[in-house]
Amino acid sequence: MKRTVVITGAAGFIGSHLSEALIARGYAVVGIDNLLTGDAANVDHLTARGFRFVEQDVTNHIRVDEPVDFVLHWASPASPADYLNFPIPTLKVGALGTHNALGLALAKQATFVLASTSEVYGDPLEHPQSEAYWGNVNPIGPRGVYDEAKRFAEAMTTAYHRYHGLDIRIARIFNTYGPRMRIDDGRAVPNFIAQALRGQDVTVYGDGEQTRSLCYVSDLVDGVIRLMHAQTTEPVNLGNPLELSVAALARRIIAATGSRSTIVHKPLPVDDPRVRQPDIARARELLAWEPRVPLAEGLAATIEYFRAKLGRIPASAAD
């Protein structure tokens, strides 16, 4: 019989790629999403291949009748634009949604995999960031709704493991990019690509010297699937240790799109991390994993996706 995976947030950017990859590996996938920031079009092509979609807010009780082998909890707004627009839903899905997803995993005796984030490290005082670092987070700042939701989700997941003996995995995901990101996502890669393709000024916040480390989505998905089957309950960083400044990223995207856009600077948002780079020694050791897609290759694929996407949007709607 096929093994069954439940994925919350399945219609989102990473959730949809995970669903696709697991189906290609022979799993049956039940995808749950309330479509607050996800898009059913991301998974429509999977319905004939062993994918079942359930439109539901996972802050309510989750019911799945069939046996379940894995529960992957990916539901959450994940970009600053989204969690600043939806602060309370972000906190609720990190708390109530995680509780419900853990309850499903416990009832089914399934392995639970949490999509945590590099944001648990906040604006880090340790560089690069290893899993042993406890972070530097402002709990009452505007980004705190996401940072603390994920930190709480990690605490609850670990408590279920210690108290109930639940088999758990925690993936601390660093900046990931690729096709199916939303044009209005608000993160650097989709912002820069959309602005460059439209011939608009490319907006860089602050002086642009803050750094990010970008992992292509297929690499990230490979790491998550390896983590599902690994023998560890400790958090594992998944991301690309190749670090570059935001300004350098903007210049690369302008060049890759052939745009004549120029860079303009705006004030840096509150609590925006100054550096971001994963220490992936644990992933290398436990998962035999590291990213393989070069930035130029990943950006080219992402740019072509956005080029096609923008071509289907009327000019008045795209502005």
N, C-alpha and C positions, 0 to 999 in steps of 0.2 A: 504494500500500500504506500501511496505517496505520503511523505511527511508534510504536515501542515504548519504554516507560519502565519501568525496574525501580526499585521503591521498597522499601528496607529499612525496617522499622518501619511497614509500611503499615497495620497494624490499630490503631495508636495514634491519639491525638487529632488531631494535625496530619497525620500520614501518611494517615489515612482521608479527611480533607477534600481533601488533595492528590490522592489517587487519584480521588475523585469528580469534582473539577474537571477533571482531565486527560482522563478518559473523556468528560466533557461536551464537551470540545474536540476529540474524535475520536482520541485516542491509545488504543493498547492498553497495558494496565498489568499488569505482573507484580508482585504484592505479596508480600514476604517478611517473616515475623514469627515469633518463637518464642513469642509471647503471654505473655512474662514480665510485662509491664505493659500490653500491648495486649489487644484484645477482638475476636474474629472477628465478633461481632455488628455491629461498626462498618463492616464491608465486605461482609457477607452480601448486601446489596441490590445489590451491584455485579457479582455473578458472571454475571448474564445480559446484561451490557452491555460485555463485552470485558475483564473483569478476571479474572485467574487468581491464586489464592492458593496460596502455598507456605509451609507451616509449617516453619521452619528457624531455627536459631541461626546468625547470619552470622559468628560467630567460627570456624565451620567453612567449608570451601571452598564457594563459591557457583557453582553450575552453571546456566546458562540456555542452552538449545540454539538459540533463534531469534536473529536479528539484534537488536541493542539500540542505540537512539539516545541515550538518557540513562540514567544511573544516579544516583538520588537517595538519598543515605545518611542516613536518618532514624532508624535503630535506635539506641536508648539509653534507659535510664531518664532521666527529665527533671525530676522533682520532687525536692526535698530528702528527702521521706519515702521515695521509691523508691531514690535512690542511696545513702542512708544504710543502708537495708535490704539493698541489693545492691551493696556497694562494689566487689567484685572483678569481677562481671559488667559493671559500669559501665566500669571500666578496660579490661577485655578487649574490649568492643564498640568503645570508642574507639580501641584500638590494633589488635587482630587483626581486628575487624570492618571497620574503615576500610581496613586493608591488603587484605582480601579483596574489598571493594567496589571499591577502586581497581584491583585486579587484573582484575576483571570488566570494568570500563570500558576498561582498556588493551587487553584481549584483543578487545573488541568495537569498539574505536576510537570509544567513546561519550563524550559530554560528562558529566563527573562533577560533581555538585552536592552539597556538604557542608552539612548542617544543623549549623552551629556555634551559638554562644550568646553572649549578653551576659555570661555568667559568665566568659568569658575575660578580662574587665576586672576581675574580683574585686570587692573593696570599693574603688571607684575614687577616686583622688585628683584626677581630671579630671572636670569636669561642665559640660555634658553630655559623653557619651563619643563620640568620633570614632574612625574605623577606624585612625587613626595612633597611638592610645594603646596602650601595651604592657601596661597592667594592673597590678594590685596584688593578687596572689594568694598565699595561704598554701598551699604545696604539700603540707604534712603535716597541715593541718587537716581536719576531717570533710568539708568541702565540696570539698576538693582532689581527691577521686576523680573528680568530675564536671568541675571546672574544668580540671584538668590533662589529663584524657582528651580534652577538646575542643581544648585548646591543642596537644596532640600530634597530634590528627587534622588540625588546620590545617597543622602543620609537615609531616606526611607527604603531605598533599594537594598542598602547594606543592612538595615535593621531586619528586613524580611529574610535576608540570608542568615543572619545571626540567630534570630528568634525562631523562624519557621524552617530553616535549612533549605530555603529556596536556592536553586542553582542560578546564579546571576552573572552578567557581564556588564561592564561599564565602559563605553567608548567616549573618550574625550575628544571631540571632533574639532579640528582647527579649520581655518578658512577653506571652504570647498567651492568650486565653481564648475560650470559646464552647461550644456543645453538643458532646457526646462526651467532655468532661473526666470523669474518674472522680470519684465522690463522695468516695472516700478518697484522692484525688490528693495532698493535703497542701499544696497551694498556696493562696494567700489567697482567690482568687475561689471555688473550689469549697468550701473550708472555710467561708467566711462565708455562702454561699448555703445550704448544707446545714444549718448550725447555725441560721440564721434561720428557714428553713422548718420545722424541727423545734421551734422555740420555745425553743431552748437558748441559753445564754450564747454570745456571739460572742467568740472568743479572738483577741486582738491581742497580739503579742509585743513586748516592750519598751514604750516610751512611745507607739508608733504613729506617730512623726514621720518614720520612715524612708519613703522615697518609692519608688513604682513607676510605670511608664508602660505602660498596657494597650492592646494592639492586638487588635481582633476578628479571629477566625480567617479570615474571608473576605478581609479586607484583606491579611493575611499571605500567604495562598495566592496572591492576585493578584501580590504582590511577588515571590514565589518563581518563579512562572511567567514573569514578565517577566525575572527574573534568568537563568533557563535560556537565554533567547534573546539576552541582552545580550552585548556584546563587551567583557568585562572578566574578568580573572583575580584581581583584588584583592578582599579581603573587603568586603562591603556590609552595613551595618546595616539591619535590617528591624524596625521597631517604631513605636509611636505616641509622638511627642514630648510629648504631653499628660501632665504629671507631677502626681501627687497623693499625699498621704500615705496610709499603710495605714489609719490611724484614719479618715480621711475616706472611704476606700473602704468600710470596715465600716459607717459611718453611712449611706452611700448605699444599700448593699445591704439593710440593715435597713428603711429607708424604702421601697425598691422592692418588697420582699416583703410589706409590711404587717405585719411581725413586731413583737412586743413584747419581743424579745430585748434584753438589755443587753450592753454591752462589758465584758469582763474582761481584765486584763492578766497575762501570764506572762513569765518571763525571756526575753530575746532570745537566740536560738541563736548559737553560736560563728560568727564570720566572716559574719554576716548583713549584706548590703550596706546601707549607710546611704542611698545615693541610687542611682537608676537612671533614666537618660533618654538616649535615642539622639539623636545628631546624624545626621539623615537627608539631609544635603545631597548626599551621593554618590548615594543612591537617587533623589532628585529629579532630579539631573542625568543620570544614566546610564539610569534606568529610567522616567523621567517618572512616578514613583510616590510617593504618600503616602496614609496611611490616610484613609478617608472615613466609616466607620461611627461615629456618635457613641456615647459611653460609655453613655448612657441607653438607646439602642436595642439595643446589644450586650448589656448586662446584662439587659434585658427578655427577649430571646430565650434567653439562658443560664438565667435563672431559670425560664422555662417548661419548658425541657428538664429541669432538675433537679426541678421540681415533678412532672412526669409520671414521671420515673425513681423518685423516692421513693414515689410512689403505687403503684408495682408491687412495692415491697419490703415484706415483712411487717414490722410494727412491731418485733418482737423482733430481726429481722436488721438493721434500720436503726439501732438504738441502739448 
